[in-house]
Amino acid sequence: MVQSTPTPESSTPTTIERVPTGVEGLDEVLYGGLVARRAYLLHGSPGSGKTILGLHFLTSGAKQGDRALFITMGETESQIRMNAAVMKFDLTGVQFLDLAPSPDFFTQIQSYDIFSPADVEREPTTDRITKEVESYKPLRVFIDAITHFRYLSSDDLQFRRQTHSFLRFLTDSGATVLFTSEDSPQSPDNDLQYMCDGILRLEHNHEQRTISVTKFRGSDFISGAHSMRLSAKGMEVYPRLLPSTEKKQEFSTSLISSGIPELDELIHGGVERGTIVMVTGPTGIGKTTVGMQFMKEAAGRGERSVIYAFEEWTDMLIKRSAGINMPVQAMVDRGTLSIVQIEPLRYTPDEFARMVREDVEGKGASIVMIDSISGYGLSVRGEDLLRHIHALGKYLQSKNVAVILINEVDDIVGEFKVSDIAASYMADTIIFMRYLELRGELRRVIGVLKKRHSDFQKTLREYEITRYGIKVGKPLTQLRGLLMGVPTAIGDRDGTE
């Protein structure tokens, strides 16, 4: 069904008739769908999902009452119906024009004394298509694959003229057209790329599948490669998260308290909504526990938080929290906290971003914690980690969501550093935690390195994680060298207390 959709702000402010593709994520990339009555090329290698996308396009239209036509020149209608049934596509309202070679082509000797096979076979094929289109009057047409017209043409010039005329015939008849090509080094489809109104490129390797729009006449679109998955449900597309496409909500100056007076003193009362808080420190020092402390207080006010756990199992996190008087299980039961276990090697950054969007936009999460940056980095698979974190963080800020990034550094003691990656620039607040050696024991200290929207306390405080929760002490004003991990008392010459 044709829909009227306003173009995005970056486009000319007019209304464009849209035809949804039937794949929700792809329609988001296309700002509502394909532009009506135009022809689009699906470019991709065998197995990239071109036919599946065509089935989504036709069946979604048929459900809305659009007349849909599948013109097949490769697979037979029976093969297509069999494959479609596996993925639960309902082809009831889809008309087929089967132009695939029949078995007779191989069993009967066909001889053309004067004319070439292309000249003899082209006219009946053209007649069949013309009659089908004129009688059925489809609003959606999928052609798989249009490059078969090459075998009905005597040369490249005739193929280009014939194909261009054919596409014009379909669009002038009121149809929106998707067509595939069989691209190869021997027979490239460059000519088809020039004559179409848009190009959707489907690519896949051993790690992931992507879809990108490289041409889209008459409309803007979300650029870049977007993650795609083929499953028993058909095709799913996960658009890249681009902060520039999100409108910033009005910034709120309200604070989120940690519920620990001494910690709140360090951060001048709490952390602001719509800001990014980085909690950084070595392994086992309590970063996740400090992050959950903010969520515990928010839960008491009825707010909803989400933890995306890339490293720790959900049941272990709940059990460990119960041991320090943090009622995580009760928060989960009340619906004020969700713990989402993420296997980073299973999901792409685009798929993960879709999960976050659903929790924020669909379920009203006001605090999001990513535990941890290094675990999230595994899902990036060689891409730019900072770019993905930046986009996700800015999106959450645009929704006035407080973001807690758990960041692990390798060094236990020694020279102080905030992060092993250059991610500290995006943080509005940096809470750092580190070990120090005091009287032959490892102690823990906490401090604030940065707070963009207010002042903060410059001193460090020792803290403990006990069965009663987090206990933060008074400022350590009589020691120096805390950031090196081996402090000395002020005034000592020999380094001993």
Phi, psi and omega in degrees: 000133181287134179238146175265120184231128175294144176286157177296168186299331182284352182258174176296132185285072176232170179260130183244137175286124183247147173240108180300145181278344185093354176246110189305312182296324179291321177298327176294318177300323183269011180056042174122341180136188180287152173286131187296148175061042174225168186245134186232137180266130170262111185252125179180160180284167178304135179086006183275349176108016183296313182294323179297317177297321177299322178293320175301315183300315183285313186290324178294324177291319180298325179295332181266004177097003177283138175285124187240135183234127176255113176258111182250133179241000180242278177291152177280163179301319181296321178295317180296316180296322179295315180293323181293326181296328180299324181261016173065028174283131178266107183264018184304316184265016182254126177271141179246141168239101186271106178252015179292148180301136179273165178301333181298333182300327184266340184263341181252139177277122179247125183239133178239106186286323186249311186263155175287157177306323180299316181294324184284320187274339186294317186295313178295326177295314179298319179298318181296316180295314182299314181296320181295315182292317182292328181275322185271330181052061182289148173263341176228131179229133174239126183243124183225103359239146187289342180292350176294341175296339178299326182282350177256010181241143182282336178204175183296323181297316179295322179298314182296316180295317182294316182292317180297318178296321180296313180296320177297321178300317181292311183292323177294338177278357177102007184267147167260131194240132166246135177219149179255164177227159174251090184274137178207161177303327181283326181226077180293157181255030180303323181295323178293325180295328179285322188273347181277167179268344180197155181231127174246117182261124178251124182229152176207146173227193185289347183254320184202165176246146178221159172225140181219153178253120181250353178203134181201087184295136173085004182200157171275173178199168177275115186282171176096176179271127182251136181298145182220146178226136174254128183214191178295343178273357185102228182254136173234133181241137182240101184297146172300145179270113180245113182304329184294342180273353183257134177277131181287128174285162180299130184292133179257134181267003180293148185258148173254113183280153174276343183082359177247110186307318182293323178289320177297327176297320179299320186256019172062043173106340181146187179251145183283148174292152180072019178239166180254125179248122176258123175253113190236147180167174181285174183296143174075008186271348175109024183297313180297321180298317178296317178299318181291338178299322177293322180291324178300315180291321178295323179297325178297338177264005179086008179280156182253134179235160179226133172250125173259105187265107179271344189238324187253138178293147184301314182295326177291322179296318179294316181295316180295321180294322179298330180287348179239028174063037177244111189281063183296318181299319179295323178296319178296316181297324180281348180086010178270353178218135172240135174247114183254114179281123183244124170267106190298330182281353180268327186249145172274163177303325179293321178294319178297318179300324178296319177301314181298316180300319180295322179290323183280308186279327183266331186240359172074031177295134180252344176228132179234129177241129177254116185235092015221180179299319181294323176293318177298326181299334179294329181285344183287329173055055175090351177280181182283105182299314183299322180298317181291318179295318180300312181298316181294316180297315181292326175298312181296322176298322180296338178263010179062033179263136174281131184246128176246115178257119176270121184236126181258133174253154186283324188283131176282307174227180181106205184299133183283136171214148185283315187208151175278351173235161185276062184254356186292339182297330185276349183280134173277328177227135176239114173257119182249147181227140178204162177273152169218155179261122181220120183054040177077009179240152173276124176244167179242138175231154180226144179203175179242127181264332187204139172210109193287329190255003177195177175284171177206164181280133186271354182273165174255152179229142173280147179216161177227152172249110186245180178290350177260002180116200182272129177242119182252132183269192180280164179301140179270081185267352183258011180236152174231163181078019181297323182287346175273348178090351179230083186283158174230153178289142179298128181101344178289139177260330185261004177081014179240159178266000000 
